Structures are given as structure tokens and as C-alpha cells.
Amino acid sequence: MIAPQADPPRRVRGTSARDALDGAVTAIAAAGCDTPRLDAELLLAHVLGVARERLLIDRELVVAGAHVHAFQDVVRRRAVQREPLAYIVGRRGFRRLELHVDRRALVPRPESELLVECALELGRGASLLDVGTGSGAIALACKDERPDLEVAGSDSSEDALALACANGERLGLDVRWLHADLLAGLDEGYDAVVANLPYVADSERARLAPEILRHEPPAALFAGADGLSRIRALLDQLARRSRVRTVALEIGAGQAPPVRELVAAAGFANQECIRDLAGMERVVIGVRP
């Protein structure tokens, strides 16, 4: 009796990952995005549920079935709608952490890591408040790298606080979350305040990238005619809170001189500026003697 022959292996129909990537890179580049190859690779890895490295080494990897339409959709969101990559994939790395992110808060930026660096210099057991915490990135990174600090994060947006709280619970980091407009209604038990508040002037709106202007929350971006209305309000409150010995504020281009004056007027006699990797004065630090 002749044994039945096994059916030949079925070939999975679809587009090779390399061809899919090439098409996506072309579309994303044509839209004016800065990193089309990286964006395409991260989007495809997200859709396929694989590590980005596999796209580079697995020549047999294909995009087939429901993945075809899913990849087309995320490429459209990135290229046509100019949605930030972090919102599409739902996460963003920040120092040692991977945070969940969405439109409830700004996408965490590398520049904000300078605020974490400032907080790491605080004395052991110091109490730290991150004002305008958004996704919780700064507060959570501080607690992750300095578990001895007592860390709280506040925001005027309940939606942003819900996102920050979810990030804290998922990461297992003990940060206290507070709903407040700057310092209003909060106790005075803080040794230091860090803040990445809105600092874009209303007149700069048209100069922002589509990713920012179309998708990120306006309340976390714009701060009046000179971009300093929220920083000015915070420093007015800090002037009456003598326990706070250190304040660190993220700022925009050209804002260092007026912010240093505001910091001095609030009673922080010693000020310094920290530059980011592009050489711009990005953080103003004030210390009470």
C-alpha cells in the first residue's frame, strides 16, 4: 500500500516585510516627517507584534491578512494625519521607563530629562513636586532612580492625571498624584519643585509641527502672549512658600533671561541655566540661600 503523500507546505500570501517597509518609507518621507525609515520600522513592528530587529534579519517575514490593512492604517495616520508616532503605538521611552501615552498629555521629550537630572541632585529623603506632570514621566523617572525621594505629581487636567496614575500603577512606582491648578490647594510640604509647564507663545502657533499642533493638548502647550503666563503664575505662588528651596523650570528658546528675572523676584537668589544637547538654554534652576 502506497502511503499518501503529505500536502506541500502552504505559502503565506502577502507582501514581504521589506517591500511593505519601502512603500511606507516613501509615503512617510513624502509627508515631510523627519525619520521616515525609523517610523516605518516601528509601525510595522507594532502591527506585527515583533521586535524591530526581526524586521531586519527575517527575510521570510511577510505582511498578510489583517496586518495589511492595519499597517496601511497606521501609515496613513502617520503620513496623512501626521499623528505622533508615540500616540499611534501608545508608548514612549523616557530614561529607563516605557510609558503609555495618548492624547491626554504631551509626548514626553528628551529635553525634559534635564529636569530629572536636577531632581537627582536633591538631598536624601527630600520631598519633590512635579507640577504639570502630564503622563507622569518626570515624577516617575525621579522615583525610579531615587526611591528615597518623596515624589508627587500634580496637574490641572484630570484626564492627564488618570494617565499618570495608570503609568505609576503599571510600573509599580509610589508617586502621589494630585489634582490642582499649579499649587492651589496643595500643602506646603515640598523641598523642591520641578515643572514642564506650557511655554509656547500664542504667536508661535503657526510655526509648530503638525504633530504638535493637530494632536497634542493645547492647554499643555500655549501660555499667553510671551509664553510665560503659567511660569509667572507658578513663581508668584512659590514666592509665598519659603520651604521650597529649589525650583527647576523647562523653558523655550530665548526665555532664559526673563525667566531668570522671575525666579529671582520669587526669592531664589541663585540661578543657573542648563543647556540641552542642541546648546539651547533649556532649564532654569533657582535656589534659595
SULNORHU-V755271 format. One record per pair of residues at least 12 apart in sequence whose C-alpha atoms are under 6 Angstrom apart, sorted by the first residue. I is the first residue (numbers start at 1). J is the second residue. D is the distance in Angstrom with one decimal. If there is no record, write none. Layout:
[[I J D] [I J D]]
This chain:
[[14 62 5.9] [14 63 5.4] [14 64 4.3] [15 62 5.4] [15 63 5.2] [16 62 4.2] [16 63 6.0] [17 61 5.6] [17 62 4.9] [17 63 5.8] [24 40 5.8] [25 37 5.4] [25 40 5.8] [28 79 4.7] [31 79 5.3] [82 211 5.3] [83 211 5.4] [84 211 5.3] [87 102 5.0] [103 216 5.9] [104 159 5.8] [104 160 5.2] [105 134 5.0] [105 135 5.7] [105 160 5.5] [106 216 5.7] [116 142 5.8] [125 148 5.1] [125 149 4.7] [126 149 5.3] [127 149 5.9] [127 150 4.6] [127 190 4.9] [127 191 5.2] [128 151 4.9] [128 190 5.7] [128 192 5.0] [128 193 5.8] [129 151 6.0] [129 152 4.9] [129 153 5.7] [129 193 4.9] [130 153 4.6] [130 193 6.0] [130 194 5.0] [130 195 5.6] [131 154 5.1] [131 195 4.8] [132 154 5.7] [132 155 4.5] [132 197 5.8] [133 153 5.4] [133 154 5.6] [133 155 5.7] [134 160 5.1] [135 163 5.7] [135 164 4.5] [136 164 4.4] [139 153 6.0] [151 175 5.4] [152 175 5.3] [152 176 4.5] [152 177 5.8] [153 177 5.0] [154 177 5.8] [154 178 4.5] [154 179 5.6] [155 179 5.4] [155 180 5.6] [156 179 5.7] [156 180 5.0] [156 181 4.7] [190 244 5.8] [191 243 5.9] [191 244 4.4] [191 245 5.6] [192 244 5.2] [192 245 5.9] [192 246 4.7] [192 247 5.7] [193 247 4.8] [194 247 5.7] [194 248 4.7] [194 249 5.9] [195 249 5.1] [196 250 5.0] [198 220 5.1] [198 221 4.4] [198 222 5.3] [198 223 5.5] [199 222 6.0] [199 223 5.4] [199 227 4.4] [199 228 5.7] [200 221 5.7] [200 222 4.7] [200 223 5.8] [200 227 4.7] [201 222 5.9] [201 223 5.8] [201 224 5.6] [201 225 5.2] [201 226 4.9] [201 227 3.8] [202 222 6.0] [202 224 5.6] [202 225 5.5] [235 266 5.8] [239 266 4.3] [245 287 5.6] [245 288 5.0] [246 286 5.7] [246 287 4.6] [247 285 5.7] [247 286 5.2] [248 284 5.7] [248 285 4.4] [249 283 5.4] [249 284 5.3] [250 282 5.7] [250 283 4.5] [251 282 5.3] [251 283 5.9] [268 286 5.1] [268 287 4.9] [268 288 4.4] [269 288 5.8] [270 286 5.6] [270 287 5.2] [271 285 5.4] [271 286 4.4] [272 284 5.9] [272 285 5.3]]
